[in-house]
Amino acid sequence: MDYLDFLYSGKGNVSRMYDVWNAFHCPEKGAKSLTAYFMDFKKVYEELNALMPFSPDVRVQQAQREQMAVMSFLSGLPSEFETANLRFFLF
């Protein structure tokens, strides 16, 4: 994969990964029909799989686990810690 493919694929985009992670782990049905809710959830699930594909490489699996742990921690913080989230994504 060349640089432009990587850049626009979303892979390695921590901010996008965090958004998809939250959408997957905290889905909101709202006023959507059950069918629309399911289709939105399925789309998020497929994007998460594209951003964090399964790998037989243990080092890749470990890195993904660490990313998931950080994203879980950050998503549980109250809004008063929003600047900490922003700093994480900038560095």
Distance bins in CASP14 RR format, pairs under 12 A and 6 or more apart:
PFRMAT RR
TARGET T0000
AUTHOR 0000-0000-0000
RMODE 2
METHOD distances of the structure
MODEL  1
1 7 0 0 0 0 1 0 0 0 0 0 0
1 8 0 0 0 0 0 1 0 0 0 0 0
1 9 1 0 0 1 0 0 0 0 0 0 0
1 10 0 0 0 0 0 1 0 0 0 0 0
1 11 0 0 0 0 1 0 0 0 0 0 0
1 12 0 0 0 0 0 1 0 0 0 0 0
2 8 0 0 0 0 0 1 0 0 0 0 0
2 9 0 0 0 0 0 1 0 0 0 0 0
3 9 0 0 0 0 0 1 0 0 0 0 0
3 11 0 0 0 0 0 1 0 0 0 0 0
3 12 0 0 0 0 0 1 0 0 0 0 0
4 10 0 0 0 0 0 1 0 0 0 0 0
5 11 0 0 0 0 1 0 0 0 0 0 0
6 12 1 0 0 1 0 0 0 0 0 0 0
6 13 0 0 0 0 1 0 0 0 0 0 0
6 51 0 0 0 0 0 1 0 0 0 0 0
7 13 0 0 0 0 1 0 0 0 0 0 0
7 16 0 0 0 0 0 1 0 0 0 0 0
8 16 0 0 0 0 0 1 0 0 0 0 0
9 16 0 0 0 0 1 0 0 0 0 0 0
9 17 0 0 0 0 0 1 0 0 0 0 0
9 47 0 0 0 0 0 1 0 0 0 0 0
9 50 1 0 0 1 0 0 0 0 0 0 0
9 51 0 0 0 0 1 0 0 0 0 0 0
9 53 0 0 0 0 0 1 0 0 0 0 0
10 16 1 0 1 0 0 0 0 0 0 0 0
10 17 1 0 0 1 0 0 0 0 0 0 0
10 18 0 0 0 0 0 1 0 0 0 0 0
10 19 0 0 0 0 0 1 0 0 0 0 0
10 20 0 0 0 0 1 0 0 0 0 0 0
10 47 0 0 0 0 1 0 0 0 0 0 0
10 48 0 0 0 0 0 1 0 0 0 0 0
10 50 0 0 0 0 1 0 0 0 0 0 0
10 51 1 0 0 1 0 0 0 0 0 0 0
10 52 0 0 0 0 0 1 0 0 0 0 0
11 17 0 0 0 0 1 0 0 0 0 0 0
11 20 0 0 0 0 0 1 0 0 0 0 0
11 47 0 0 0 0 0 1 0 0 0 0 0
11 48 0 0 0 0 0 1 0 0 0 0 0
11 49 0 0 0 0 0 1 0 0 0 0 0
11 50 1 0 0 1 0 0 0 0 0 0 0
11 51 1 0 0 1 0 0 0 0 0 0 0
11 52 0 0 0 0 1 0 0 0 0 0 0
11 53 0 0 0 0 1 0 0 0 0 0 0
11 60 0 0 0 0 0 1 0 0 0 0 0
11 64 0 0 0 0 0 1 0 0 0 0 0
11 67 0 0 0 0 0 1 0 0 0 0 0
12 18 0 0 0 0 0 1 0 0 0 0 0
12 20 0 0 0 0 0 1 0 0 0 0 0
12 50 0 0 0 0 0 1 0 0 0 0 0
12 51 1 0 0 1 0 0 0 0 0 0 0
12 52 0 0 0 0 1 0 0 0 0 0 0
12 53 0 0 0 0 0 1 0 0 0 0 0
12 63 0 0 0 0 0 1 0 0 0 0 0
12 64 0 0 0 0 0 1 0 0 0 0 0
12 67 0 0 0 0 1 0 0 0 0 0 0
12 89 0 0 0 0 0 1 0 0 0 0 0
13 19 0 0 0 0 1 0 0 0 0 0 0
13 20 0 0 0 0 1 0 0 0 0 0 0
13 21 0 0 0 0 0 1 0 0 0 0 0
13 47 0 0 0 0 0 1 0 0 0 0 0
13 50 0 0 0 0 0 1 0 0 0 0 0
13 51 1 0 0 1 0 0 0 0 0 0 0
13 52 0 0 0 0 0 1 0 0 0 0 0
13 67 0 0 0 0 0 1 0 0 0 0 0
13 89 0 0 0 0 1 0 0 0 0 0 0
14 20 0 0 0 0 0 1 0 0 0 0 0
14 21 0 0 0 0 1 0 0 0 0 0 0
14 51 0 0 0 0 1 0 0 0 0 0 0
14 52 0 0 0 0 0 1 0 0 0 0 0
14 63 0 0 0 0 0 1 0 0 0 0 0
14 66 0 0 0 0 0 1 0 0 0 0 0
14 67 1 0 0 1 0 0 0 0 0 0 0
14 68 0 0 0 0 0 1 0 0 0 0 0
14 70 0 0 0 0 1 0 0 0 0 0 0
14 71 0 0 0 0 1 0 0 0 0 0 0
14 74 0 0 0 0 0 1 0 0 0 0 0
14 85 0 0 0 0 0 1 0 0 0 0 0
14 86 0 0 0 0 0 1 0 0 0 0 0
14 87 0 0 0 0 0 1 0 0 0 0 0
14 88 1 0 0 1 0 0 0 0 0 0 0
14 89 1 0 1 0 0 0 0 0 0 0 0
14 90 0 0 0 0 1 0 0 0 0 0 0
14 91 0 0 0 0 1 0 0 0 0 0 0
15 21 0 0 0 0 0 1 0 0 0 0 0
15 22 0 0 0 0 0 1 0 0 0 0 0
15 51 0 0 0 0 0 1 0 0 0 0 0
15 71 0 0 0 0 0 1 0 0 0 0 0
15 74 0 0 0 0 0 1 0 0 0 0 0
15 85 0 0 0 0 1 0 0 0 0 0 0
15 86 0 0 0 0 1 0 0 0 0 0 0
15 88 0 0 0 0 1 0 0 0 0 0 0
15 89 1 0 1 0 0 0 0 0 0 0 0
15 90 0 0 0 0 1 0 0 0 0 0 0
15 91 0 0 0 0 0 1 0 0 0 0 0
16 22 0 0 0 0 0 1 0 0 0 0 0
16 23 0 0 0 0 0 1 0 0 0 0 0
16 44 0 0 0 0 0 1 0 0 0 0 0
16 47 0 0 0 0 1 0 0 0 0 0 0
16 48 0 0 0 0 0 1 0 0 0 0 0
16 50 0 0 0 0 0 1 0 0 0 0 0
16 51 1 0 0 1 0 0 0 0 0 0 0
16 52 0 0 0 0 0 1 0 0 0 0 0
16 71 0 0 0 0 0 1 0 0 0 0 0
16 89 0 0 0 0 1 0 0 0 0 0 0
17 23 0 0 0 0 0 1 0 0 0 0 0
17 24 0 0 0 0 0 1 0 0 0 0 0
17 44 0 0 0 0 0 1 0 0 0 0 0
17 47 0 0 0 0 1 0 0 0 0 0 0
17 48 0 0 0 0 1 0 0 0 0 0 0
17 49 0 0 0 0 0 1 0 0 0 0 0
17 50 0 0 0 0 0 1 0 0 0 0 0
17 51 1 0 1 0 0 0 0 0 0 0 0
17 52 1 0 0 1 0 0 0 0 0 0 0
17 63 0 0 0 0 0 1 0 0 0 0 0
17 64 0 0 0 0 1 0 0 0 0 0 0
17 67 1 0 0 1 0 0 0 0 0 0 0
17 68 0 0 0 0 1 0 0 0 0 0 0
17 70 0 0 0 0 0 1 0 0 0 0 0
17 71 1 0 0 1 0 0 0 0 0 0 0
17 74 0 0 0 0 0 1 0 0 0 0 0
17 75 0 0 0 0 0 1 0 0 0 0 0
17 88 0 0 0 0 0 1 0 0 0 0 0
17 89 0 0 0 0 1 0 0 0 0 0 0
18 24 0 0 0 0 0 1 0 0 0 0 0
18 25 0 0 0 0 0 1 0 0 0 0 0
18 26 0 0 0 0 0 1 0 0 0 0 0
18 48 0 0 0 0 0 1 0 0 0 0 0
18 51 0 0 0 0 0 1 0 0 0 0 0
18 52 0 0 0 0 0 1 0 0 0 0 0
18 67 0 0 0 0 1 0 0 0 0 0 0
18 68 0 0 0 0 0 1 0 0 0 0 0
18 70 0 0 0 0 1 0 0 0 0 0 0
18 71 1 0 1 0 0 0 0 0 0 0 0
18 72 0 0 0 0 0 1 0 0 0 0 0
18 73 0 0 0 0 0 1 0 0 0 0 0
18 74 1 0 0 1 0 0 0 0 0 0 0
18 75 1 0 0 1 0 0 0 0 0 0 0
18 76 0 0 0 0 0 1 0 0 0 0 0
18 77 0 0 0 0 0 1 0 0 0 0 0
18 85 1 0 0 1 0 0 0 0 0 0 0
18 86 0 0 0 0 0 1 0 0 0 0 0
18 88 0 0 0 0 1 0 0 0 0 0 0
18 89 1 0 0 1 0 0 0 0 0 0 0
19 25 0 0 0 0 0 1 0 0 0 0 0
19 26 0 0 0 0 0 1 0 0 0 0 0
19 44 0 0 0 0 1 0 0 0 0 0 0
19 47 0 0 0 0 1 0 0 0 0 0 0
19 48 0 0 0 0 0 1 0 0 0 0 0
19 51 0 0 0 0 0 1 0 0 0 0 0
19 71 0 0 0 0 1 0 0 0 0 0 0
19 74 0 0 0 0 0 1 0 0 0 0 0
19 75 0 0 0 0 0 1 0 0 0 0 0
19 85 0 0 0 0 0 1 0 0 0 0 0
19 89 0 0 0 0 0 1 0 0 0 0 0
20 26 0 0 0 0 0 1 0 0 0 0 0
20 27 0 0 0 0 0 1 0 0 0 0 0
20 40 0 0 0 0 0 1 0 0 0 0 0
20 41 0 0 0 0 0 1 0 0 0 0 0
20 43 0 0 0 0 1 0 0 0 0 0 0
20 44 1 0 0 1 0 0 0 0 0 0 0
20 45 0 0 0 0 1 0 0 0 0 0 0
20 46 0 0 0 0 1 0 0 0 0 0 0
20 47 1 0 1 0 0 0 0 0 0 0 0
20 48 1 0 1 0 0 0 0 0 0 0 0
20 49 0 0 0 0 1 0 0 0 0 0 0
20 50 0 0 0 0 1 0 0 0 0 0 0
20 51 1 0 0 1 0 0 0 0 0 0 0
20 52 0 0 0 0 1 0 0 0 0 0 0
20 67 0 0 0 0 0 1 0 0 0 0 0
20 68 0 0 0 0 0 1 0 0 0 0 0
20 71 0 0 0 0 1 0 0 0 0 0 0
20 75 0 0 0 0 0 1 0 0 0 0 0
21 27 0 0 0 0 0 1 0 0 0 0 0
21 44 0 0 0 0 1 0 0 0 0 0 0
21 45 0 0 0 0 0 1 0 0 0 0 0
21 47 0 0 0 0 0 1 0 0 0 0 0
21 48 1 0 0 1 0 0 0 0 0 0 0
21 51 0 0 0 0 1 0 0 0 0 0 0
21 52 0 0 0 0 1 0 0 0 0 0 0
21 64 0 0 0 0 0 1 0 0 0 0 0
21 67 0 0 0 0 1 0 0 0 0 0 0
21 68 1 0 0 1 0 0 0 0 0 0 0
21 69 0 0 0 0 0 1 0 0 0 0 0
21 70 0 0 0 0 1 0 0 0 0 0 0
21 71 1 0 1 0 0 0 0 0 0 0 0
21 72 1 0 0 1 0 0 0 0 0 0 0
21 73 0 0 0 0 0 1 0 0 0 0 0
21 74 0 0 0 0 1 0 0 0 0 0 0
21 75 1 0 0 1 0 0 0 0 0 0 0
21 76 0 0 0 0 0 1 0 0 0 0 0
22 28 0 0 0 0 0 1 0 0 0 0 0
22 44 0 0 0 0 1 0 0 0 0 0 0
22 48 0 0 0 0 0 1 0 0 0 0 0
22 68 0 0 0 0 0 1 0 0 0 0 0
22 71 1 0 0 1 0 0 0 0 0 0 0
22 72 0 0 0 0 1 0 0 0 0 0 0
22 74 0 0 0 0 1 0 0 0 0 0 0
22 75 1 0 1 0 0 0 0 0 0 0 0
22 76 0 0 0 0 1 0 0 0 0 0 0
22 77 0 0 0 0 0 1 0 0 0 0 0
22 85 0 0 0 0 0 1 0 0 0 0 0
23 37 0 0 0 0 0 1 0 0 0 0 0
23 40 0 0 0 0 1 0 0 0 0 0 0
23 41 0 0 0 0 1 0 0 0 0 0 0
23 42 0 0 0 0 0 1 0 0 0 0 0
23 43 0 0 0 0 1 0 0 0 0 0 0
23 44 1 0 1 0 0 0 0 0 0 0 0
23 45 0 0 0 0 1 0 0 0 0 0 0
23 46 0 0 0 0 0 1 0 0 0 0 0
23 47 0 0 0 0 1 0 0 0 0 0 0
23 48 0 0 0 0 1 0 0 0 0 0 0
23 51 0 0 0 0 0 1 0 0 0 0 0
23 71 0 0 0 0 0 1 0 0 0 0 0
23 75 0 0 0 0 0 1 0 0 0 0 0
24 40 0 0 0 0 0 1 0 0 0 0 0
24 41 1 0 0 1 0 0 0 0 0 0 0
24 42 0 0 0 0 0 1 0 0 0 0 0
24 43 0 0 0 0 0 1 0 0 0 0 0
24 44 1 0 1 0 0 0 0 0 0 0 0
24 45 1 0 0 1 0 0 0 0 0 0 0
24 46 0 0 0 0 0 1 0 0 0 0 0
24 47 0 0 0 0 1 0 0 0 0 0 0
24 48 1 0 1 0 0 0 0 0 0 0 0
24 49 0 0 0 0 1 0 0 0 0 0 0
24 51 0 0 0 0 0 1 0 0 0 0 0
24 52 0 0 0 0 0 1 0 0 0 0 0
24 68 0 0 0 0 0 1 0 0 0 0 0
24 71 0 0 0 0 0 1 0 0 0 0 0
24 72 0 0 0 0 0 1 0 0 0 0 0
24 75 0 0 0 0 0 1 0 0 0 0 0
25 41 0 0 0 0 0 1 0 0 0 0 0
25 44 0 0 0 0 1 0 0 0 0 0 0
25 45 0 0 0 0 0 1 0 0 0 0 0
25 48 0 0 0 0 1 0 0 0 0 0 0
25 68 0 0 0 0 1 0 0 0 0 0 0
25 71 0 0 0 0 1 0 0 0 0 0 0
25 72 1 0 0 1 0 0 0 0 0 0 0
25 74 0 0 0 0 0 1 0 0 0 0 0
25 75 1 0 0 1 0 0 0 0 0 0 0
25 76 0 0 0 0 0 1 0 0 0 0 0
26 41 0 0 0 0 0 1 0 0 0 0 0
26 44 0 0 0 0 0 1 0 0 0 0 0
26 71 0 0 0 0 0 1 0 0 0 0 0
26 72 0 0 0 0 0 1 0 0 0 0 0
26 75 1 0 0 1 0 0 0 0 0 0 0
26 76 0 0 0 0 1 0 0 0 0 0 0
27 36 0 0 0 0 0 1 0 0 0 0 0
27 37 1 0 0 1 0 0 0 0 0 0 0
27 38 0 0 0 0 1 0 0 0 0 0 0
27 39 0 0 0 0 0 1 0 0 0 0 0
27 40 1 0 0 1 0 0 0 0 0 0 0
27 41 1 0 1 0 0 0 0 0 0 0 0
27 42 0 0 0 0 0 1 0 0 0 0 0
27 43 0 0 0 0 0 1 0 0 0 0 0
27 44 1 0 0 1 0 0 0 0 0 0 0
27 45 0 0 0 0 1 0 0 0 0 0 0
27 48 0 0 0 0 0 1 0 0 0 0 0
28 36 0 0 0 0 0 1 0 0 0 0 0
28 37 0 0 0 0 1 0 0 0 0 0 0
28 40 0 0 0 0 1 0 0 0 0 0 0
28 41 0 0 0 0 1 0 0 0 0 0 0
28 44 0 0 0 0 0 1 0 0 0 0 0
29 35 0 0 0 0 0 1 0 0 0 0 0
29 36 0 0 0 0 1 0 0 0 0 0 0
29 37 1 0 1 0 0 0 0 0 0 0 0
29 38 0 0 0 0 1 0 0 0 0 0 0
29 39 0 0 0 0 0 1 0 0 0 0 0
29 40 0 0 0 0 1 0 0 0 0 0 0
29 41 0 0 0 0 1 0 0 0 0 0 0
30 36 0 0 0 0 1 0 0 0 0 0 0
30 37 1 0 0 1 0 0 0 0 0 0 0
30 40 0 0 0 0 0 1 0 0 0 0 0
31 37 0 0 0 0 1 0 0 0 0 0 0
32 38 0 0 0 0 1 0 0 0 0 0 0
32 39 0 0 0 0 1 0 0 0 0 0 0
32 40 1 0 0 1 0 0 0 0 0 0 0
32 41 0 0 0 0 1 0 0 0 0 0 0
33 39 0 0 0 0 1 0 0 0 0 0 0
33 40 0 0 0 0 0 1 0 0 0 0 0
34 40 0 0 0 0 0 1 0 0 0 0 0
34 41 0 0 0 0 0 1 0 0 0 0 0
35 41 0 0 0 0 0 1 0 0 0 0 0
35 42 0 0 0 0 0 1 0 0 0 0 0
36 42 0 0 0 0 0 1 0 0 0 0 0
36 43 0 0 0 0 0 1 0 0 0 0 0
37 43 0 0 0 0 0 1 0 0 0 0 0
37 44 0 0 0 0 0 1 0 0 0 0 0
38 44 0 0 0 0 0 1 0 0 0 0 0
38 45 0 0 0 0 0 1 0 0 0 0 0
39 45 0 0 0 0 0 1 0 0 0 0 0
39 46 0 0 0 0 0 1 0 0 0 0 0
40 46 0 0 0 0 0 1 0 0 0 0 0
40 47 0 0 0 0 0 1 0 0 0 0 0
41 47 0 0 0 0 0 1 0 0 0 0 0
41 48 0 0 0 0 0 1 0 0 0 0 0
42 48 0 0 0 0 0 1 0 0 0 0 0
42 49 0 0 0 0 0 1 0 0 0 0 0
43 49 0 0 0 0 0 1 0 0 0 0 0
43 50 0 0 0 0 0 1 0 0 0 0 0
44 50 0 0 0 0 0 1 0 0 0 0 0
44 51 0 0 0 0 0 1 0 0 0 0 0
45 51 0 0 0 0 0 1 0 0 0 0 0
45 52 0 0 0 0 0 1 0 0 0 0 0
46 52 0 0 0 0 0 1 0 0 0 0 0
46 53 0 0 0 0 0 1 0 0 0 0 0
47 53 0 0 0 0 0 1 0 0 0 0 0
48 54 0 0 0 0 0 1 0 0 0 0 0
48 64 0 0 0 0 0 1 0 0 0 0 0
48 67 0 0 0 0 0 1 0 0 0 0 0
48 68 0 0 0 0 0 1 0 0 0 0 0
48 71 0 0 0 0 0 1 0 0 0 0 0
49 55 0 0 0 0 0 1 0 0 0 0 0
49 64 0 0 0 0 0 1 0 0 0 0 0
51 64 0 0 0 0 1 0 0 0 0 0 0
51 67 0 0 0 0 1 0 0 0 0 0 0
51 68 0 0 0 0 0 1 0 0 0 0 0
51 71 0 0 0 0 0 1 0 0 0 0 0
52 60 0 0 0 0 1 0 0 0 0 0 0
52 61 0 0 0 0 1 0 0 0 0 0 0
52 63 0 0 0 0 1 0 0 0 0 0 0
52 64 1 0 1 0 0 0 0 0 0 0 0
52 65 0 0 0 0 1 0 0 0 0 0 0
52 66 0 0 0 0 0 1 0 0 0 0 0
52 67 1 0 0 1 0 0 0 0 0 0 0
52 68 1 0 0 1 0 0 0 0 0 0 0
52 71 0 0 0 0 0 1 0 0 0 0 0
53 60 0 0 0 0 1 0 0 0 0 0 0
53 61 0 0 0 0 0 1 0 0 0 0 0
53 64 0 0 0 0 1 0 0 0 0 0 0
54 60 0 0 0 0 1 0 0 0 0 0 0
54 61 0 0 0 0 1 0 0 0 0 0 0
54 64 0 0 0 0 1 0 0 0 0 0 0
55 61 1 0 0 1 0 0 0 0 0 0 0
55 62 0 0 0 0 0 1 0 0 0 0 0
55 63 0 0 0 0 1 0 0 0 0 0 0
55 64 1 0 0 1 0 0 0 0 0 0 0
55 65 0 0 0 0 0 1 0 0 0 0 0
57 63 0 0 0 0 1 0 0 0 0 0 0
57 64 0 0 0 0 0 1 0 0 0 0 0
58 64 0 0 0 0 0 1 0 0 0 0 0
58 65 0 0 0 0 0 1 0 0 0 0 0
59 65 0 0 0 0 0 1 0 0 0 0 0
59 66 0 0 0 0 0 1 0 0 0 0 0
60 66 0 0 0 0 0 1 0 0 0 0 0
60 67 0 0 0 0 0 1 0 0 0 0 0
61 67 0 0 0 0 0 1 0 0 0 0 0
61 68 0 0 0 0 0 1 0 0 0 0 0
62 68 0 0 0 0 0 1 0 0 0 0 0
62 69 0 0 0 0 0 1 0 0 0 0 0
63 69 0 0 0 0 0 1 0 0 0 0 0
63 70 0 0 0 0 0 1 0 0 0 0 0
64 70 0 0 0 0 0 1 0 0 0 0 0
64 71 0 0 0 0 0 1 0 0 0 0 0
65 71 0 0 0 0 0 1 0 0 0 0 0
65 72 0 0 0 0 0 1 0 0 0 0 0
66 72 0 0 0 0 0 1 0 0 0 0 0
66 73 0 0 0 0 0 1 0 0 0 0 0
67 73 0 0 0 0 0 1 0 0 0 0 0
67 74 0 0 0 0 0 1 0 0 0 0 0
67 88 0 0 0 0 0 1 0 0 0 0 0
68 74 0 0 0 0 0 1 0 0 0 0 0
68 75 0 0 0 0 0 1 0 0 0 0 0
69 75 0 0 0 0 0 1 0 0 0 0 0
69 76 0 0 0 0 0 1 0 0 0 0 0
70 76 0 0 0 0 0 1 0 0 0 0 0
70 77 0 0 0 0 0 1 0 0 0 0 0
70 84 0 0 0 0 0 1 0 0 0 0 0
70 85 0 0 0 0 0 1 0 0 0 0 0
70 88 1 0 0 1 0 0 0 0 0 0 0
70 89 0 0 0 0 0 1 0 0 0 0 0
71 77 0 0 0 0 0 1 0 0 0 0 0
71 85 0 0 0 0 0 1 0 0 0 0 0
71 88 0 0 0 0 1 0 0 0 0 0 0
71 89 0 0 0 0 0 1 0 0 0 0 0
73 81 0 0 0 0 0 1 0 0 0 0 0
73 84 0 0 0 0 0 1 0 0 0 0 0
73 85 0 0 0 0 0 1 0 0 0 0 0
73 88 0 0 0 0 1 0 0 0 0 0 0
74 81 0 0 0 0 1 0 0 0 0 0 0
74 82 0 0 0 0 1 0 0 0 0 0 0
74 83 0 0 0 0 0 1 0 0 0 0 0
74 84 1 0 0 1 0 0 0 0 0 0 0
74 85 1 0 1 0 0 0 0 0 0 0 0
74 86 0 0 0 0 0 1 0 0 0 0 0
74 87 0 0 0 0 0 1 0 0 0 0 0
74 88 1 0 0 1 0 0 0 0 0 0 0
74 89 0 0 0 0 1 0 0 0 0 0 0
75 81 0 0 0 0 0 1 0 0 0 0 0
75 82 0 0 0 0 0 1 0 0 0 0 0
75 85 0 0 0 0 1 0 0 0 0 0 0
75 88 0 0 0 0 0 1 0 0 0 0 0
76 82 0 0 0 0 0 1 0 0 0 0 0
76 84 0 0 0 0 0 1 0 0 0 0 0
76 85 0 0 0 0 1 0 0 0 0 0 0
77 83 0 0 0 0 0 1 0 0 0 0 0
77 84 1 0 0 1 0 0 0 0 0 0 0
77 85 1 0 0 1 0 0 0 0 0 0 0
77 86 0 0 0 0 0 1 0 0 0 0 0
77 88 0 0 0 0 0 1 0 0 0 0 0
78 84 0 0 0 0 0 1 0 0 0 0 0
78 85 0 0 0 0 0 1 0 0 0 0 0
79 85 0 0 0 0 1 0 0 0 0 0 0
79 86 0 0 0 0 0 1 0 0 0 0 0
81 87 0 0 0 0 0 1 0 0 0 0 0
81 88 0 0 0 0 0 1 0 0 0 0 0
82 88 0 0 0 0 0 1 0 0 0 0 0
82 89 0 0 0 0 0 1 0 0 0 0 0
83 89 0 0 0 0 0 1 0 0 0 0 0
83 90 0 0 0 0 0 1 0 0 0 0 0
84 90 0 0 0 0 0 1 0 0 0 0 0
84 91 0 0 0 0 0 1 0 0 0 0 0
85 91 0 0 0 0 0 1 0 0 0 0 0
END
